[in-house]
Amino acid sequence: MLAALRTILASVSLVLSLLTFAQAQEAPTAKTESGAVKGKLSADGKVNIFLGIPFAAPPVGPLRWKPPQPPAPWKEVRDATKYGSRCFQSGFFKIEFLDAGPSEDCLTINVWAPAGKDVSKLPVMVWIFGGGFVDGGSSEPRTNGENLAKRGVLVVSMNYRVNIFGFFATHELADESPQHAAGNYGLLDQSAAIRWVQKNIAEFGGDPAKIIIFGESAGSLSVNAQMASPLTRQMLAGAIGESGGAVGKVSVPFPDLATQEKDDEKFAKSALHADNLAALRALSAEDLAAKSAPKLIGGGKFTPDIDGYFLTETLPATFNAGKQAQVPLLAGWNANETSFESAAKLPNFGPPNLNAMLVQKFGLFHAAEAAKVFPATNSQDAIKAADDLSAAEFVVFGTWAWLEAQVKTGNAPVYRFLFDLGAPVEPGSKGPTGAFHSDEIEYVFGTLDTRKDAKWRPQDYALSEKMQSYWTNFAKTADPNASGLPNWPKYGPTDNWQVLHLDATVAPRPDEHRDRFLFLQKAWNK
C-alpha cells in the first residue's frame, strides 16, 4: 500500500514537473506598435528570440529608392521565429545566410532578450552588418545575438538596403524628395530600425534610453555616420566601431549629392539602359542586382553620399565642430586588415619596391618623411610596411581619425583596441592570414564554432570570453572594464594614447605608430 502510494506521488510529481517545464518553455510574445509577435526560446531556455519583425513597409514598386515608411499593422499574433529575407545585393562577398533568400521585401529586425519575468531596462546593443554597402544581412550565423544576450543585454540586428537598392541617386529622386535628398536609403533604413528600437524595445525588456550601436567594416562606417546624422544622433547612448570610419578624408570618403547623381545617372544609361526614374522602377530586382554587381573588392560604385538630409555635411565637418553624438566610443581595427591582398604575394618585394610605392603614394616631397614612419631594412619589413599602408588606406586611417575627433571634440570616454590574435588557418591556405578584416566578429559574438574552417585553440575561446565581457560591459556602464579583466585604459593624451591589444595575452600599450598616423593626416589632408 505504502509503495503504491509512493509510486502515485512520484508520478504526480513528475507530471507537475513536466507541466512546470512546459509552462517555462512557452513561446515568448511581445507587443509592438504594429502588432503582437510570438518568438521562440533558445535551446537552454535562457534567451527569448524574435526574428523577422517588420520595422518598415516593403520598399517595392513606388517605394523603391524612397525613405522607409511605417509597416502596415497586423491584427493576429505574428510568427517571429524565422529570419526575414536579406535585401537584394550583389553577391560579391561569399557570405553564409540562414534566411530564405534575397528579396526587396526585406526591412526586418531581430531581437535576442534575456528570458525572465523581471527583465527590464536592460541596455540594447544594435548590430549593423558590414559588406562594403553592397552585400550583407542579419541572418549570418556568426552574428547570432544569443550568447551576448546571456550576459545581460538585449541584442538587435536589422536588414538594410544595400548596393543599388540602398545607395543610388538621380536628379529625379532628389526632385521627388521633400528634403531634395537622394542616395542614402540604406542609412535611412538603419536609422528607422534604431527609431523602432527606441519605440518598441521596452516591451522586450530593453531600455530605450540606452541604445548602443555597433558594427564592422561598412557597419562601422555606418555607426560613424549615424553618430553624425541629425536624424539619429540624439537616440544613441554609445557606439562601437570595428574596422571602419569616415572621418578621415581618404578612407571611404562620401561624395556630395551632385557627384553621386552624375555618376549614377551615367551608370543607369550605360549599364541599365534606363534614362528616367519610371524605367528604373520598372526593372526587376533580379535584373538590377545582376547588372550592379561590383567588380572590385571593397565596394563598387554605390556608397553613401552627403545628401543634405541624413548627412547635412561631411563627417569631418560634423566631428570637428563637435556636433556628433556626445556618447562613449569604443573602436579599433585588426592587425592584418589587408592580408587578402598582401604585398607578400608580389615576387621579391623588398625595400626598393616599398620606396617606389611611397614615392608613388606621397610624391618626392613627402616620400622621405614617409620612409621614416614606414621603415624597412629587409624584405619582411618592407612587406609589413606596405601592408600597413594598404590597411591605412582601406579602413585603419578612417577609424583612427574618428577616434581622434571624438577625443578632441567629444565629452565622453573613448577606448581603442587592436585585435592581434588571428584565427588559426590550415597550412597552405590561400585565404587571408593573421588577424584579417572581419576576423574579430565571431570573437565578439561568442560564435567561434560557426566558422567551419578553423581549428580553435584554448586561447581563442579565452579571448572571445574577454571580448564579449568588454563589449557588454561597455554597453552597460560606458566602461569596458570589470573585475577579472585586464585593465583597458581610456584613449587620449592623459593616458598616453593607450591601445588595448586583444591577443593570447590581453594588455594595454601606448600607440606604437602615432607618428605614422600624424604623418598620414598631414599628407592626406593636403
N, C-alpha and C positions, 0 to 999 in steps of 0.2 A: 504494500500500500504506500509506504513512505517512498520507496524507489519510484513508483509510478507518479507520485505527486512531484517528486524532484524532476522527473522527465518532462512533465507537463509545464512546470515552472521554467525549465530551461528552454523549452520550445517557445513559450510566451516571451521570454527574454530575448530570444533570437529574433522573433517576429518584430518586437519593439525596436530592436537594434537596426533591423533592416528598414523598418519604416522611418526611423530617425535618419539613417544614412540616405534613404531615398529623398526625404524632405530636404536634407542638406544639399543633395545633388540636383535639386530642381533648377531648371534653366533660369538664369537671371534676366530680369526685364528692367527697362528704364523708359522714361518719358522724354521725348524731345519736343521742340516746338512744332515739328511737323507730324508727330505721331509716336506711338509706343513701339519699342523694338524688343525682341527677345534674342538673347545671345546664347552663349554656352559657357560651361565651366572648363577650366583646364583639367587635365587628366588627374592631377592631385587635389583638385577642388579648391586651390588657393587663389585663383585668378578668374574674374569674370571677363569674358571675351566677347566683344561685339564687333562684327566685321561688315563692311559694305554698306554703311549707313549713308544715304544721300545727304550731302550738305549743300548741294546746288542742283538746279534743273539740268537735264542733259543739254550740253551745248551743241545742238544739232540744228540743221536747217537754217532758219534766220538767226539763230543764236550762235552759230559758228562765228568765231572771232568777235564775240561780244563779251563784256564782263559777266561773271557768273551771276545768275538770277536765283531767287529763292526756290527751293524744291516744292513740288506740289504736295500738299498734305495727304496723309493716308488715315483711314478710319480703323482698319483691322490692325492687330499687332503684327508688325513686320518682322520676318525672319532676318536675323543678323548673324548668321553662323557661317557665311561664306564670303570670301573676298569679292569685292566688286571688280569689274573688268579694268585692266590698266588702260590708259589712254593710248590712242593710236600713236605710233612712233616709228623711228627709222629702222630699228632692228640692228643697228651697227654694233652695239655692245652686246655681248653674249651673256645675258642675264637670265637667271632661273626665276620663274614666277610660279605662284600657286593659284592664280586666278583662271578664269575660263578662256581668256584671250583678249586681244585688243578690241576696243570699241570707242566710239565718240561719246557714248553714254557711260561716263567713267568717273564723275566727280563724287567720290565716296570717301568715307572716313572710317577708321578703325580705332577701337578703344580697348586697352587692357587695364583693368582696375583690380586692386586687391579685393578679394571676396570678404564679406563680413557685414553684419548689420550696422556696426558702429563706424564704418568707413565714411569719412567726410573731411572736407577742407584739405585734401592732400595736394601736393604740388603736381603740376601737369607738364610732362615732357613731350613736346610736339616735334616729331621727326619729319624732316624734309629730305627726300631721297635725292641722290645725285644721278649723273648720267649725261653730263655735257649739255643739258637742256634739250637733248634730242631723244633720250631714252629714259627708262626707269618706271618704277611703280611701287606700290605699298605692300605687295604680296610677296616680296622676296623673303625666302626662309631666313636669311641672315639677319633681317631686321624685325623679327618676331619680338614683340614687346613683353612677353610673358615673364622672363627672368628679371628684367628691370622692375616690373610691377611688384614682384615679390619682395622688393626692397623698400616698399612703402611710398611709391609714386604711381601716378597714372601715366600711361604711355599712349600717345595718339599718333597715328600716321595718316596721311591723306594721299590721294592721287591728284595730280595737277596736269594740265595740258602741256605737252612738250612738242619740240620740233616745229613744223609749220603751223600746227594747230594751236600752239601756245605762244608763239613769238613770230608774228607776221604783221607787217604794217603797210598800208597803202593810203593814198590821199582820200579815197572813198571811205575807208574805215574811219579815218580821223574826222571826216566831214559828218558822218552819221553819229559820232560820239558827242554827247552833251558837253564833255570836257575837251573835245577836239584832240583826243588821245588815241593812240593805237599801238599795238605790239606786245604789251605785257600781260597777256591773258593768263599765262601760267602763273605769274607772280600774283595776279589778282585772285586766281583760284586759291593760292596759298593763304592770302590774306582773308578770303572768305571762310576758309577752313578754320583759321585761328579765331575769327569772329564767331563761328559756330561753337567752338570750344568755349569761348567766353560766355555764351548764352546758355549752353546746354550741359556743360561738364559737371555742374553741381549735382545733377541727377545721377551721375555715375560715381560720385564720391570725391570729385575734384574741387579745387579752389579756383574760381575764375579770375581771382586777383593774383594768381601765382602760376602764370604760363611761361615756361622756359622753352624756347625753340632751339633745336639742334639739327645739324645736317652735315653732309660730307660732300666735297667737290662742288658740283653745281648746287647741291643742297646747302653747302656752307656759304657759297656766294649768295644764295637766296636768303639765308639768315642775315648776312651783311646788309642786303637790300631791304629786308623787312625792318631792320633796325633804323634804316634811313627814311623809310616811306612814311609820309604823314597819315596814311591810311591805317598803319599797323603799329607804329612805334609806341603809342600810348597803351596798347594792350599787353605789352611784354614786361616780364619780371626778371628775365635773364636770357642769355644767349650762349650757345656753344657752337664753335666753328671748327670743322675738321678738314684741313687742306683746301682752303679756298677763300678769297676775299677780293673785293672790287674797289677798295680804297686806293690802291696803287694805280698809277696811270698806265702801267704796262700790262699787268696781269688781267686779262679778260676785260678790257675797257668796254663800257656800254656806249654805243653810238647815239648821236642825237636823233630825234624823230625824223627829221628831213633826210638824213643819210640813210636811215633804215627804210623809209618809204621808197627812196630812189632805187636802192639795191633790190628790195623785194618786188617792186613793180617790174624791174628788168628780169628778175627770175621768173615771175609769173608769165611774162610774154614768151620768154625763150624756152623754158622748161615745161610749163603747164599749158602753153598756148591759150591763155586766157587774158584778155585785156580789160576786164571790168569785174566788179565785185559779184554781180549776178552770175557770171560764168564761173567764177571761182567757187561760189557756194553750190553751184550745180554739180561740181565734180564729186565723185565718190571719195569716201575717206580712204579706201584702199588705193585709189589712184594717186591721191595727194601724198600718202605715206610713201608709196613706192618711188615717186618722182622727186621727193625731197630728202631722200636718204643722204646723209653726209658722206663725203668721200675720204675725209681725213680724220684721224683720231683727235679727240678733244673738242668736238662740237659740230661744225658745219656753219651755215650762214645764219641760222635762226637763234638769236640771243636776245636778252632784254635790251631795252633802249631807254633813253631819257624822254619819256612820253609827255611830261608836263602834268601828269595826274598821279600815277603811282609813284613816279620819281619826278620831282619838280626841278631837280638839278643833279649834277654829278655827285657821286658818293663822296669824293674828296671834299667838295664844297660843303656838303652837309656836315661831315665829321669835323672838318676844320673850324666850322662855325659853332660846333657843339650842339647842333640841333637834333642829333640822333637820339635814340632811346638811351636814357641815362641809367643803364642797368649793368649788373655784373657780367663780365665776359670771360669765358674760358675758351682758348683757341690755340691751335698749333698745327703741326704737319708731321709727315713721316720722313724718315731718314733717307729713303731711296725712292722719291716720288716718281722719277722718270726712268727707272731701271728697265722699263719696257722698250725704251728707245736709247739705250745706253751707248755712250761713246765707245764702250768696250767692244761693241760689235764692229767697229771700224778697224781695218788691219793696221797694225803697227802704230797705233795712236800714241803720241808722246808729247813732250814739251813744245817742240816746234809747231805741231798741229794746234796745240792749245793757244800758243801765242798768235798764230794766224787767226784763230777763232776770235780772240779778244780784239784784234785789230778790226776784224770784220764787224764785230758787235758794237765796239765803242769808238772806232776811229783811232788814228795815230795819236791824237791829242790825249785821250784817256787810257790808251792801251797799257802804258807803263804803270799807271796807278792801278788799273785792273789786275795786272800781274802780281801786284803786292798783296791783294786780298784774295786772289785765286792762284796761289803759288804752286809750282811744280818743278821738281828736280829729276823726276823719273816718270816712267810710263804710268805706273799705278797712281801717282799723284795727279798726273795730267787727266787721266780718265775720271778720277773723283771730282776734280775741279770742273771739268766740262759737264759732268752730270749735275753738279750743284748749280751751275749757271743755268742749265736747261730747266732744272726744277724751279729755280727762282723765276724764270720767265713764265713757267707753267702755272704754279699756284703759290709758291712759297713767298715771293715778294709781296703779293697782294695780301696774303694773310698777315705777314709781318707789319705792313703798313696799316692794316686795320687795327692790330693790337696797339701800335704806336699812337694812332689817332685817338683810340679810346683812353689810353693812359694820359695823353696830353689834354684832351677836352672833355673827358668823362669825369663823373664824380662817384664812381663805384669801383670796387676792386676788379683787377684784371689778373688772369692766370694764363701762363703759356706752357705748352708741352712740346716735347719731341718724342715721337714714337719710334723707338730704335730696334725693338726685338727682332722683328721679321719672322714670318711664319716659316716653318720648315718646308723645304721643297725637295723633290726627288732628284738624285744625281742625274745630270744630263738634261734636266728640264729646260725647255726652250721658253718658258714663261718668264715673267718678271721675278727678280730676286731681291733679297733683303726686305726691308720694311717698305714695300711698294705702295703706290697710290691705291687707297681704299683698303689696305691690309688690316687696318685697325677696327673695321666695322664689327666683325664677329667678336672681337675682344670687348668692345663697348656693350654689345647686346647680350653677351654671355651665350653666344650661339656658335661656338667653335665647331661643334660636331655637325653643323650643317654643311661645312666645307669638306667635300668628299675626297679631295686630292691631297690632304695634309695628314701627316702622322704627328699628332700633337704630343708635346713634351710636358712634363710637370710644370716647367716654368711658364708655358703658355697659359695653362689653366690658372696658375697663381697670379699672373699679370692680369688676366681677364677679371678675376675676382676684385683686384685692386681698382681696375679702371671702372668697373660697374659701381664700386663704392664711391670713387671720386666723383663720377658724373652724377649719381643720385644725391650724394651729399651736397653738391653744388646746387642742385635743384631745390633741395630742402632748406638750405641755410645761406646760400650765396657764398659758401666757402667749401671747397672740396675736402678739407681736412677733417679727420676724426681720429679717435683713439685707435691705435693699432696700425695706422697707415704711416708711411714715410711722409715727413712734413713737405708740404707744397707751398713755398713762399709766394707772395704776390709778385707780379711782374712790374718793374718800374725802377726808376733811379735810386729810390730809397733802399731797395733790396738788391741793388747791383744787377738788375736785369736778369733775375733768376729764371731758369728754364727747368721744368721737371722732365727728366729723362725716363721714359717708360720702357724699361728693359728687364732682363732677368733680375737685375738689381735696380730697384727704383730709387732715384736720388736726384736732388736738385743741383744744378751747377750754373754759374754765371754764363751768359750768352758768349759762346766761343767765336762767333763770327759777326759781332756787332759792327766792326769796321767795314765788313763786306756789304752789309745792308745799307749803311750810311753812304758808302760809295755808290751803290746802285741807285739810291734815292737821288743823289746829286746828279749822276749821269743821265738817268732815265727821265727825270723831271725836266731836263732841258730839252 
